[in-house]
Amino acid sequence: MKRITSILVCLAFLGLSVYGQDIQITGKVTSADDGSALPGVSVVIKGTQQGVSTNVDGNYSITAPSDATLVFTFVGMEDQEVQVGGQTTIDVQLTSGLVEVEEVVVVALGMRKDVKALGYSVTQVESDEITKAGSSSALNALRGKVAGVDISSGSGAPGASTRVFIRGYSSISRSNQPLYVIDGVPVDNYSFVDNDLNGGLDFGNKLNDINPDDIESISVLKGSAASVQYGSRGANGVIMITTKNGVGADHLTVNYSGSYTWDTPLMLPQFQNEYGQGFFGEPDLIENTSWGPRMNGEVYQWGRVVNNSQQVKPYVAQPDNVKDFFDAGVTQKHSISVSNGNETTGYYISYGYVGSDGIFPTDADSYKRHTIALRGNTKVNKFDISTSLNYVKKKSKFVPTGQDMSVYDNIMQVPRDMSIVDGEDYNDIFWDLDGYYSGYTLNPYYVLNENGNEANEDRLYGQLVTDYDFTDWLKAKWNAGGEVSNLQIDEWRAITNVSHNDYNDDPGRVIQTQIHRYQVNSELLLMAEKIFNDFYVGGYVGYNVFSRLHKGSSQSVTGLDIPEFYHISNSSSTPVVAYAETPYRTMGVYANLDLEYREMVFLSLSARNDWSSTLPKDNNSYFYPGANLSFVFTELVPSNNILTFGKIRGGISQTGNDAPTFRTDNYYLAAYHRDGYRDLTYPLPGNINGFEVSNSIGNAELQPEITTEWELGTDLRFFNGRLYIDFSYFDKNTDKNILDVELAPSGGYTVVTSNVGKITSEGMELAVSGTPVKTSAITWNIGLNFTKIDNKVTDLGGRERMDIGGTGSLGFVLVPGEEIGLFYGEAPSYDDQGRIIVGSDGLPVADDEYQILGCSATDWSGGISNSVSYKGLTFSFSFETKQGGLMYSRTAEIQYFAGTAPLTLYNDRQPFIIPNSVTEGGTDGEGNPIYVENTNPVTNYDNLYTYWGQSYGGGLFNRRFMVDRSFVKLREVVLSYQLPSSLLQNIFIKEAQISLIGRNLLIWTHKDNTFIDPETTTFGGNDSVSDTEYLYGEFSSQPSTRSFGFALNLTF
Amino acid sequence: MKKLIYIISIVVLLFTLSGCESWLDVNQDPTRPTDVSLPLALSPGISSSAYVFGGWWQILGGIWAQHWTQSTGASQYRNMEDYQMTPSDFDWQWSEIFAGGLNDLEKVRNEAMEQEDWNYYLIATAVQSWTWAMLVDCFDQLPFSEALQADLGILNPHYDNGQDIYDELIDRIDFALEQDLSAVTSTAPGADALLFTSMDDWVAFANTVKLRMYLRQVYARPSVAEDGITEMINDEVDFLISDDAAMTQFIDQQDRRNPVYETGIDRLSGNISASGSVVNFLIDNADARVDVLYNRPVDDPSAHNALTQGDYRADEPTNISGLSTPALTATDPVFFFSVEQVNFMLAEVYARWPSLGNAGDDKLYYDAAVTANLERHGLGAQVDAYIGVGGLYEYNSAGSLEEKLEQIIVQKWISMVNTQGVEAWLEFNRTHYPNLAPSVSSILPAGEMPKRFLWSSDERGKNENVPPLPDVNDKVWWDTKE
């Protein structure tokens, strides 16, 4: 092994020798108290802001002048300064005691900065926190851990995408996702999410394809003050990922980490278990609803008559029929890395595998990912070069959500007295297409097995980061990165012919989609820093070029000739083809100036000018500045044991955000006509082609959206770092929001893109962490975070309301002065005393006007994490909560329609008068209606169903399908044991840790939400459209999952 | 080492300093054209109207003309049967016709005018006028003089009343007809055009649009109607008496079918059944067309079974397999004008104003119309049994105008079964023939029937100048017959 790695190192850095003024220093930092390795110790070159942190093993490597002084600092420990004096190895022991704060975090452009100097809020999460619960997604591992950051995953499906919103929405129609930067180079986070109501797909976002075990730390830059260097693309915040490298390891390290977890549904709907199959209170053997008679236990013949026979069963409830349908999913994760290096050169190679099969039977929901990472760093002469190459291969399958015969849709309509698993053999005469009892739905096993999809992706990304030192104060840096990815998605549907109805017939279809993406980013920087007596001056100027090209194509045919042969050629129909090509390019120049006085006052000024391809050609340049200040006031007070460190900070900055592509010109389109069900598509038979005027008007006057944000914060540490409080308040205003303004169609167009909207996001973030107990044997750490954001629309260009989504008759709208994302639709009418008005049938009468029915926004969110260590044993757990807000749930809607929701047992399904209802009893002298107490009951025949169920598809009872999205989740539980080194002395394993892990083990929801995990969403996750619809809700999504299992970490 | 520095420097420069304004000039969609030829822009303008009036609105028209009715056991079109329409029921079609067909045709008209391509100017004007007039007939007031100009900044077009729009349309058609169709700047209508390849046919089409508009206002403005028609007859203009104006480019593949079949039969199956209003009339008259126009019930093909209009709550049969259904196919044409329709129009013209022609011209056109319809349905050999002496529908030459009118319009109503529901409903509104009773599920006051469509909710929500919403049973401007 050693030989291979030596060869690799030689190949990579052949012939490069080492000399110069700066030297590479490595070493290990341990605790003087018990000799244990100290990870996360800050090592800073005195008098500069340059520094590093020690890794999990306490090792560090830093390049410093041979005459420099290194400062080692760690929370709860006394600082230590060591003269380098030409040494290349410096091991240090720190003793507990009075401390100073000298923490280094990764900030924009991959630079490391002392937290003291920051005039804005940055949260950094270290590798251990990311990997300990065994999540295959680094982003999911951050859920509930970072104040001001909302992270959620659409569903529990393997490989499902994760969306991140930092400090609320700042754009109505653009993506609100942050920019992801790996080792200083922005990377693509494209997600393939299809929000089609007739079969939604989610093949994940690219950031979830990074091997979490390759990550050293993740640092979240929340405000625009922190991200101004990234221009438009950083307008929604930046997530900086720093990967592991081998520099300074000083010996060959082989690390294996793996986990094996089982996944089960976290929250399934609750069901009524008293009434079974039927309708209008009567039995009906082909019904898909549970509006039948009360289950009485009598044995009866049910289902269809096939070959003159019929099945027999007792008429009793099957309380677990849905639960029994799902399997335990399994996820295994393996990652092996090899790294080594000396003072100047290092490499890191890893291979990672994730194999996941979700909770649906079969592998129709699965995710397989292979990752390979190669990284090398070397320092040659005045060059410092690091390079990496990463390859991801991914194969996933997803069970579609939505209506139109999705698996879950069919499951949710199974009557309460029916088994689902009995139909697993869907070729059985009573369970095949014709034998299946239901006249309206299909056997879910048929759909699951016969229809399907598969996504295959190959992705290659890499970078080259070069530093060149001109002198000790002037340096150039070039960060270059590029990536290319190919995604192929195949979907197929079987030819389905049901003899007794044709609602569910399908002529069979094949859809193929290809997505190719290319991205190049180059960043050229000139950096300088110098100390003049009490002042430090540093800064840089930079030049950025970015180019991305998206190509998407698809081919589909409907109406297959050969059954089960899923190829585009298998149809006499003309294939429908589509192709899109979207180039996007930007250039930017920027500058930053840091001033520092006595490590007490820090001022940072920045400015950037961008040029974007998406803005009008003659007016595509925009400028924005920023400034922030940090004041360490504890420098002015005497050292004491109570307030160890205190800082206040503030910043104000602007960010510009450019337009969506292709909005400046008018176009023609290949013609089609649409009625909401089916289209008429050109070319027409007879070789007739046609192009129609696009319905959207190009706008040659488009301007960038401008976000102005200011923040104030404080960073306080008490009792030698045992208690840490970080608080921020921010206020973010986005003006000139680029909206697709809908037009009256009579003008000949339906949409114009304009700069009309204004939105604000105002909020606070609080993070408190502490170490209540710390003895030589036991350490108890606790962390708490709290976020409250008020995210409002203040102007829509004079419009009262704007649609941003919705389904059926339930709209999802923006209203000026209100929170983002309001539900809007039909509602019952009330008299002036607030009593509900009903008609002669006892049912509510609809109000003439649509009403605002509620708000989707969360009131506040928070998280608590705990970690207790006793010797080698560590027990940690974390909770996350979000409170307030509503969501639309189609799962709820279908449960009311099918009569399976618990509330449909109201009044034992007997006639009832709607409480506090009135009915019209004539009119007064002026012709206004007089309302009198209502005596008309909702009867248990037609009307009872109408009251609960017939609102299916929206309408009067919309409010019933909007459930409270509050929840508390037990996010992570980890019990790990680090084997004592004494046990491992004589074997080749250096370190070993074994853990029991659990994720999302428990959930508590609002009492009205008996339906679904409220974090579930099937909307707004698509990159090409706005993500403001994200909070709308779910359209028959599968249940989310809990995971539990074990993990193993070995170092050789 | 120096060499390495140079190489890296050059690479860096190449990567980063390539920037210039043209490098950023990539914001034109490579997959969509910014300009297309007139023929390519014309077809979607025509097919958009065909798609709307021959698609979803053909279903609405078919139900309101009582050719079709909502089946039992399904519910897609109950609101149409109940006459309980809301503006959002018109959203898709309103957007398709305004932001689609009308706007496309407006572009062609403007471009053709600029290029002095008078052929295409006439074609686009004629088809657009056909559509505008139908829209006036269905909606009455419409955005017209300020419509289709959002790209010029008119985002809230005012509404014009139907009569003014009619007058302007006649002027437009006349202007287009007066241009030099043999000018060298004119493009010959080629295979790209959906309806005709001969300008003579297009001229006849334009005249027929005018004829229909004059007839429509025969009760509201009798003298305008009479003068306009008299002038056309005296000028011996051609009407479309021997060629259908129909879009026929459909094949049995998804998204390429006849739009009613595509959405109403293939996608939303099990909803459209035969109405007793027509079926019983045909059976009572032993009219063989009943078995051509309608399929007998799948469950029991021994006899037709058609619901009373709107009786979808009937206990029996439980679903469409027990009901007669319209005989539709994926490749049925969509008619702008049928030969029968134009001949019936002319029959009415000569019945009203015999002095415009020779005695018996009304019978001539009536017989031609019925014959054309019977031939279309493969019953050409039995024409005599229908219109010959003593035949089922022999023209009542001796009858009063009102008797003749009833005979003409009832036959026209039958000739439009399955194809021209909206036109049949409009003619019922105008003439009150045939004598139809309201749907039994109507929520309107007794005896009331729908007389118009409603402005779409998209339009109402986004245009500040939409007038107050009328009721669905409020009559349009020309609907004044006692």
Chai-1 contact restraints between the chains, C-beta under 6 A:
chainA,res_idxA,chainB,res_idxB,connection_type,confidence,min_distance_angstrom,max_distance_angstrom,comment,restraint_id
A,N381,B,M1,contact,1.0,0.0,6.0,A-B,restraint_1
A,W478,B,V12,contact,1.0,0.0,6.0,A-B,restraint_2
A,D502,B,S269,contact,1.0,0.0,6.0,A-B,restraint_3
A,S522,B,F15,contact,1.0,0.0,6.0,A-B,restraint_4
A,S522,B,T16,contact,1.0,0.0,6.0,A-B,restraint_5
A,L524,B,T16,contact,1.0,0.0,6.0,A-B,restraint_6
A,Y543,B,T16,contact,1.0,0.0,6.0,A-B,restraint_7
A,V545,B,T16,contact,1.0,0.0,6.0,A-B,restraint_8
A,V545,B,G19,contact,1.0,0.0,6.0,A-B,restraint_9
A,T558,B,Q254,contact,1.0,0.0,6.0,A-B,restraint_10
A,S573,B,Q253,contact,1.0,0.0,6.0,A-B,restraint_11
A,Y579,B,T31,contact,1.0,0.0,6.0,A-B,restraint_12
A,A580,B,T31,contact,1.0,0.0,6.0,A-B,restraint_13
A,E581,B,P30,contact,1.0,0.0,6.0,A-B,restraint_14
A,E581,B,T31,contact,1.0,0.0,6.0,A-B,restraint_15
A,P583,B,V26,contact,1.0,0.0,6.0,A-B,restraint_16
A,R585,B,L24,contact,1.0,0.0,6.0,A-B,restraint_17
A,R585,B,V26,contact,1.0,0.0,6.0,A-B,restraint_18
A,M587,B,G19,contact,1.0,0.0,6.0,A-B,restraint_19
A,W611,B,L24,contact,1.0,0.0,6.0,A-B,restraint_20
A,S613,B,L24,contact,1.0,0.0,6.0,A-B,restraint_21
A,S613,B,V26,contact,1.0,0.0,6.0,A-B,restraint_22
A,S613,B,N27,contact,1.0,0.0,6.0,A-B,restraint_23
A,T614,B,N27,contact,1.0,0.0,6.0,A-B,restraint_24
A,F662,B,D29,contact,1.0,0.0,6.0,A-B,restraint_25
A,T664,B,N27,contact,1.0,0.0,6.0,A-B,restraint_26
A,D665,B,T34,contact,1.0,0.0,6.0,A-B,restraint_27
A,Y667,B,R32,contact,1.0,0.0,6.0,A-B,restraint_28
A,Y667,B,T34,contact,1.0,0.0,6.0,A-B,restraint_29
A,Y668,B,P33,contact,1.0,0.0,6.0,A-B,restraint_30
A,Y668,B,V36,contact,1.0,0.0,6.0,A-B,restraint_31
A,L669,B,R32,contact,1.0,0.0,6.0,A-B,restraint_32
A,A671,B,P44,contact,1.0,0.0,6.0,A-B,restraint_33
A,H673,B,S48,contact,1.0,0.0,6.0,A-B,restraint_34
A,H673,B,Y51,contact,1.0,0.0,6.0,A-B,restraint_35
A,H673,B,E96,contact,1.0,0.0,6.0,A-B,restraint_36
A,D675,B,G55,contact,1.0,0.0,6.0,A-B,restraint_37
A,D675,B,W56,contact,1.0,0.0,6.0,A-B,restraint_38
A,D675,B,W92,contact,1.0,0.0,6.0,A-B,restraint_39
A,D675,B,T263,contact,1.0,0.0,6.0,A-B,restraint_40
A,G676,B,W92,contact,1.0,0.0,6.0,A-B,restraint_41
A,Y677,B,T263,contact,1.0,0.0,6.0,A-B,restraint_42
A,Y677,B,R267,contact,1.0,0.0,6.0,A-B,restraint_43
A,R678,B,E262,contact,1.0,0.0,6.0,A-B,restraint_44
A,R678,B,T263,contact,1.0,0.0,6.0,A-B,restraint_45
A,R678,B,R267,contact,1.0,0.0,6.0,A-B,restraint_46
A,D679,B,D255,contact,1.0,0.0,6.0,A-B,restraint_47
A,L680,B,Y51,contact,1.0,0.0,6.0,A-B,restraint_48
A,L680,B,P259,contact,1.0,0.0,6.0,A-B,restraint_49
A,T681,B,D255,contact,1.0,0.0,6.0,A-B,restraint_50
A,L684,B,Q249,contact,1.0,0.0,6.0,A-B,restraint_51
A,P685,B,Q249,contact,1.0,0.0,6.0,A-B,restraint_52
A,P685,B,I251,contact,1.0,0.0,6.0,A-B,restraint_53
A,G686,B,Q249,contact,1.0,0.0,6.0,A-B,restraint_54
A,I688,B,S43,contact,1.0,0.0,6.0,A-B,restraint_55
A,G690,B,L40,contact,1.0,0.0,6.0,A-B,restraint_56
A,G690,B,S43,contact,1.0,0.0,6.0,A-B,restraint_57
A,G690,B,P44,contact,1.0,0.0,6.0,A-B,restraint_58
A,F691,B,V36,contact,1.0,0.0,6.0,A-B,restraint_59
A,F691,B,L40,contact,1.0,0.0,6.0,A-B,restraint_60
A,E692,B,P44,contact,1.0,0.0,6.0,A-B,restraint_61
A,E692,B,D104,contact,1.0,0.0,6.0,A-B,restraint_62
A,V693,B,N103,contact,1.0,0.0,6.0,A-B,restraint_63
A,V693,B,D104,contact,1.0,0.0,6.0,A-B,restraint_64
A,V693,B,K107,contact,1.0,0.0,6.0,A-B,restraint_65
A,N695,B,A99,contact,1.0,0.0,6.0,A-B,restraint_66
A,I697,B,D151,contact,1.0,0.0,6.0,A-B,restraint_67
A,E742,B,K462,contact,1.0,0.0,6.0,A-B,restraint_68
A,L743,B,A150,contact,1.0,0.0,6.0,A-B,restraint_69
A,L743,B,L155,contact,1.0,0.0,6.0,A-B,restraint_70
A,L743,B,K462,contact,1.0,0.0,6.0,A-B,restraint_71
A,A744,B,E459,contact,1.0,0.0,6.0,A-B,restraint_72
A,A744,B,K462,contact,1.0,0.0,6.0,A-B,restraint_73
A,A744,B,N463,contact,1.0,0.0,6.0,A-B,restraint_74
A,P745,B,W94,contact,1.0,0.0,6.0,A-B,restraint_75
A,P745,B,S95,contact,1.0,0.0,6.0,A-B,restraint_76
A,P745,B,F98,contact,1.0,0.0,6.0,A-B,restraint_77
A,P745,B,A99,contact,1.0,0.0,6.0,A-B,restraint_78
A,P745,B,D458,contact,1.0,0.0,6.0,A-B,restraint_79
A,S746,B,F98,contact,1.0,0.0,6.0,A-B,restraint_80
A,S746,B,P143,contact,1.0,0.0,6.0,A-B,restraint_81
A,S746,B,A147,contact,1.0,0.0,6.0,A-B,restraint_82
A,S746,B,P157,contact,1.0,0.0,6.0,A-B,restraint_83
A,S746,B,E459,contact,1.0,0.0,6.0,A-B,restraint_84
A,G747,B,A150,contact,1.0,0.0,6.0,A-B,restraint_85
A,G747,B,L155,contact,1.0,0.0,6.0,A-B,restraint_86
A,G748,B,A99,contact,1.0,0.0,6.0,A-B,restraint_87
A,G748,B,N103,contact,1.0,0.0,6.0,A-B,restraint_88
A,G748,B,L148,contact,1.0,0.0,6.0,A-B,restraint_89
A,G748,B,A150,contact,1.0,0.0,6.0,A-B,restraint_90
A,Y749,B,A99,contact,1.0,0.0,6.0,A-B,restraint_91
A,Y749,B,A150,contact,1.0,0.0,6.0,A-B,restraint_92
A,T750,B,S95,contact,1.0,0.0,6.0,A-B,restraint_93
A,T750,B,A99,contact,1.0,0.0,6.0,A-B,restraint_94
